[in-house]
Amino acid sequence: MSIVLKSFNSKLLQFYVSLLINFFKSKGSASIKVVFLPVKKKKWSVIKSPHVHSKSKDQFEMRVYSRLLIINSLNINNLFYLESILKKGFSRGLSLSFKYNN
């Protein structure tokens, strides 16, 4: 099974990754691997005044931090328990996607 976590806040993302690692280790998972995915950056500029001062601009940047958790030999009951907890609002400010490997 693999879980992809995405967030705009790197500290929040690291907190949830450590929380999930502790959960899986307490449930007896054989191995957990954390893969740091590249940070996606998006930059844009907005003109402050379109008339006289058209060269003055505000610049903004948005960063999306991502982690991939790969879990081997997880019990199916623990898997459904984890998914139900995470999808009920346990993770505010965090995007989750699950992929089940057969």
Order of alpha helices (4+ residues) and beta strands (2+ residues): beta-alpha-beta-beta-alpha-beta
